[in-house]
Amino acid sequence: QVQLVESGGGLVQPGGSLRLSCATSGFDLDYYAIGWFRQAPGKEREGVSCISARFNSTYYTDSVKGRFTISEDNAKNTVYLQMNSLIPEDTAVYYCATDEFTSITGCSAVVSGKFDFESWGQGTQVVVAS
């Protein structure tokens, strides 16, 4: 059974940093890509970042490039999203997600805005405010 559990959210001042974690189980992280998504109140879900070990690729949406870094620790079955230089516009619930099709397509679904992933975590709240 595929499971994803996010953690690491919280309240941080503008300019601060947070590291989100996505603990995974029930699948092989070497083959499945993991996407990070966020949804702010009243806004559509947004694909923030993605990592695919199988295709040795990462993806970042333009608004977080240079500030966020995605990584994975296969020994711990965990994917991280290091978020630096946070701004109020980063405030949202952050989710990690995956699907079996990512073993074939890698991060292309996140890049193309197709978020019909089968497995999602419960989300972790990030609030950037002074």
Contacts in CASP RR format, 6 or more apart in sequence:
PFRMAT RR
TARGET T0000
AUTHOR 0000-0000-0000
METHOD contacts of the structure
MODEL  1
QVQLVESGGGLVQPGGSLRLSCATSGFDLDYYAIGWFRQAPGKEREGVSC
ISARFNSTYYTDSVKGRFTISEDNAKNTVYLQMNSLIPEDTAVYYCATDE
FTSITGCSAVVSGKFDFESWGQGTQVVVAS
1 25 0 8 1.000
1 26 0 8 1.000
2 24 0 8 1.000
2 25 0 8 1.000
2 26 0 8 1.000
2 27 0 8 1.000
2 98 0 8 1.000
2 118 0 8 1.000
2 119 0 8 1.000
3 24 0 8 1.000
3 25 0 8 1.000
3 26 0 8 1.000
3 119 0 8 1.000
3 121 0 8 1.000
4 22 0 8 1.000
4 23 0 8 1.000
4 24 0 8 1.000
4 34 0 8 1.000
4 96 0 8 1.000
4 97 0 8 1.000
4 98 0 8 1.000
4 119 0 8 1.000
4 120 0 8 1.000
4 121 0 8 1.000
5 22 0 8 1.000
5 23 0 8 1.000
5 24 0 8 1.000
5 121 0 8 1.000
5 122 0 8 1.000
6 20 0 8 1.000
6 21 0 8 1.000
6 22 0 8 1.000
6 23 0 8 1.000
6 94 0 8 1.000
6 95 0 8 1.000
6 96 0 8 1.000
6 121 0 8 1.000
6 122 0 8 1.000
6 123 0 8 1.000
6 124 0 8 1.000
7 20 0 8 1.000
7 21 0 8 1.000
7 23 0 8 1.000
7 124 0 8 1.000
8 18 0 8 1.000
8 19 0 8 1.000
8 20 0 8 1.000
8 21 0 8 1.000
8 124 0 8 1.000
9 18 0 8 1.000
9 20 0 8 1.000
9 94 0 8 1.000
9 124 0 8 1.000
9 125 0 8 1.000
9 126 0 8 1.000
10 18 0 8 1.000
10 124 0 8 1.000
10 125 0 8 1.000
10 126 0 8 1.000
10 127 0 8 1.000
11 127 0 8 1.000
11 129 0 8 1.000
12 18 0 8 1.000
12 86 0 8 1.000
12 126 0 8 1.000
12 127 0 8 1.000
12 128 0 8 1.000
13 128 0 8 1.000
13 129 0 8 1.000
13 130 0 8 1.000
14 86 0 8 1.000
14 87 0 8 1.000
14 88 0 8 1.000
14 128 0 8 1.000
14 129 0 8 1.000
14 130 0 8 1.000
15 84 0 8 1.000
15 85 0 8 1.000
15 86 0 8 1.000
15 87 0 8 1.000
15 128 0 8 1.000
16 84 0 8 1.000
16 85 0 8 1.000
16 86 0 8 1.000
16 128 0 8 1.000
17 82 0 8 1.000
17 83 0 8 1.000
17 84 0 8 1.000
17 85 0 8 1.000
17 86 0 8 1.000
18 83 0 8 1.000
18 86 0 8 1.000
18 126 0 8 1.000
19 80 0 8 1.000
19 81 0 8 1.000
19 82 0 8 1.000
19 83 0 8 1.000
20 36 0 8 1.000
20 80 0 8 1.000
20 81 0 8 1.000
20 83 0 8 1.000
20 94 0 8 1.000
20 96 0 8 1.000
20 124 0 8 1.000
20 126 0 8 1.000
21 78 0 8 1.000
21 79 0 8 1.000
21 80 0 8 1.000
22 34 0 8 1.000
22 36 0 8 1.000
22 78 0 8 1.000
22 79 0 8 1.000
22 80 0 8 1.000
22 81 0 8 1.000
22 96 0 8 1.000
22 121 0 8 1.000
23 76 0 8 1.000
23 77 0 8 1.000
23 78 0 8 1.000
24 34 0 8 1.000
24 77 0 8 1.000
24 78 0 8 1.000
24 79 0 8 1.000
24 96 0 8 1.000
24 98 0 8 1.000
25 77 0 8 1.000
27 98 0 8 1.000
27 100 0 8 1.000
29 53 0 8 1.000
29 72 0 8 1.000
29 74 0 8 1.000
29 77 0 8 1.000
29 79 0 8 1.000
30 53 0 8 1.000
30 54 0 8 1.000
30 74 0 8 1.000
31 53 0 8 1.000
31 54 0 8 1.000
31 103 0 8 1.000
32 54 0 8 1.000
32 98 0 8 1.000
32 99 0 8 1.000
32 100 0 8 1.000
32 102 0 8 1.000
32 103 0 8 1.000
33 50 0 8 1.000
33 51 0 8 1.000
33 52 0 8 1.000
33 54 0 8 1.000
33 55 0 8 1.000
33 98 0 8 1.000
33 102 0 8 1.000
33 103 0 8 1.000
33 105 0 8 1.000
33 106 0 8 1.000
33 107 0 8 1.000
33 110 0 8 1.000
34 50 0 8 1.000
34 51 0 8 1.000
34 52 0 8 1.000
34 72 0 8 1.000
34 79 0 8 1.000
34 96 0 8 1.000
34 97 0 8 1.000
34 98 0 8 1.000
34 102 0 8 1.000
35 47 0 8 1.000
35 48 0 8 1.000
35 49 0 8 1.000
35 50 0 8 1.000
35 51 0 8 1.000
35 79 0 8 1.000
35 96 0 8 1.000
35 97 0 8 1.000
35 98 0 8 1.000
35 107 0 8 1.000
35 110 0 8 1.000
35 117 0 8 1.000
36 47 0 8 1.000
36 48 0 8 1.000
36 49 0 8 1.000
36 50 0 8 1.000
36 70 0 8 1.000
36 79 0 8 1.000
36 81 0 8 1.000
36 94 0 8 1.000
36 95 0 8 1.000
36 96 0 8 1.000
37 45 0 8 1.000
37 46 0 8 1.000
37 47 0 8 1.000
37 48 0 8 1.000
37 94 0 8 1.000
37 95 0 8 1.000
37 96 0 8 1.000
37 97 0 8 1.000
37 110 0 8 1.000
37 115 0 8 1.000
38 45 0 8 1.000
38 46 0 8 1.000
38 47 0 8 1.000
38 48 0 8 1.000
38 90 0 8 1.000
38 92 0 8 1.000
38 93 0 8 1.000
38 94 0 8 1.000
38 95 0 8 1.000
38 126 0 8 1.000
39 45 0 8 1.000
39 46 0 8 1.000
39 92 0 8 1.000
39 93 0 8 1.000
39 95 0 8 1.000
40 91 0 8 1.000
40 92 0 8 1.000
40 93 0 8 1.000
43 92 0 8 1.000
45 95 0 8 1.000
45 115 0 8 1.000
46 61 0 8 1.000
46 92 0 8 1.000
47 61 0 8 1.000
47 110 0 8 1.000
47 113 0 8 1.000
47 115 0 8 1.000
48 60 0 8 1.000
48 61 0 8 1.000
48 64 0 8 1.000
48 68 0 8 1.000
48 81 0 8 1.000
48 94 0 8 1.000
49 58 0 8 1.000
49 59 0 8 1.000
49 60 0 8 1.000
49 61 0 8 1.000
49 64 0 8 1.000
49 68 0 8 1.000
49 70 0 8 1.000
49 81 0 8 1.000
49 110 0 8 1.000
50 57 0 8 1.000
50 58 0 8 1.000
50 59 0 8 1.000
50 70 0 8 1.000
50 106 0 8 1.000
50 107 0 8 1.000
50 110 0 8 1.000
50 111 0 8 1.000
51 57 0 8 1.000
51 58 0 8 1.000
51 59 0 8 1.000
51 70 0 8 1.000
51 71 0 8 1.000
51 72 0 8 1.000
51 79 0 8 1.000
51 107 0 8 1.000
52 58 0 8 1.000
52 102 0 8 1.000
52 106 0 8 1.000
52 107 0 8 1.000
53 72 0 8 1.000
53 74 0 8 1.000
54 103 0 8 1.000
54 106 0 8 1.000
55 106 0 8 1.000
55 107 0 8 1.000
57 106 0 8 1.000
57 107 0 8 1.000
58 70 0 8 1.000
58 107 0 8 1.000
59 107 0 8 1.000
59 110 0 8 1.000
59 111 0 8 1.000
60 66 0 8 1.000
60 68 0 8 1.000
60 70 0 8 1.000
63 89 0 8 1.000
64 83 0 8 1.000
64 90 0 8 1.000
67 83 0 8 1.000
67 84 0 8 1.000
67 85 0 8 1.000
67 86 0 8 1.000
68 81 0 8 1.000
68 82 0 8 1.000
68 83 0 8 1.000
68 84 0 8 1.000
69 81 0 8 1.000
69 82 0 8 1.000
69 84 0 8 1.000
70 79 0 8 1.000
70 80 0 8 1.000
70 81 0 8 1.000
70 82 0 8 1.000
71 79 0 8 1.000
71 80 0 8 1.000
71 82 0 8 1.000
72 78 0 8 1.000
72 79 0 8 1.000
72 80 0 8 1.000
73 79 0 8 1.000
73 80 0 8 1.000
79 96 0 8 1.000
81 94 0 8 1.000
83 90 0 8 1.000
83 126 0 8 1.000
86 126 0 8 1.000
86 128 0 8 1.000
87 128 0 8 1.000
88 128 0 8 1.000
88 129 0 8 1.000
89 128 0 8 1.000
90 126 0 8 1.000
90 128 0 8 1.000
91 126 0 8 1.000
91 127 0 8 1.000
91 128 0 8 1.000
91 129 0 8 1.000
92 125 0 8 1.000
92 126 0 8 1.000
93 123 0 8 1.000
93 124 0 8 1.000
93 125 0 8 1.000
93 126 0 8 1.000
94 123 0 8 1.000
94 124 0 8 1.000
94 125 0 8 1.000
94 126 0 8 1.000
95 120 0 8 1.000
95 121 0 8 1.000
95 122 0 8 1.000
95 123 0 8 1.000
95 124 0 8 1.000
96 120 0 8 1.000
96 121 0 8 1.000
96 123 0 8 1.000
97 115 0 8 1.000
97 117 0 8 1.000
97 119 0 8 1.000
97 120 0 8 1.000
97 121 0 8 1.000
98 117 0 8 1.000
98 118 0 8 1.000
98 119 0 8 1.000
99 109 0 8 1.000
99 116 0 8 1.000
99 117 0 8 1.000
99 118 0 8 1.000
99 119 0 8 1.000
100 118 0 8 1.000
101 109 0 8 1.000
102 109 0 8 1.000
102 117 0 8 1.000
109 115 0 8 1.000
109 116 0 8 1.000
109 117 0 8 1.000
END
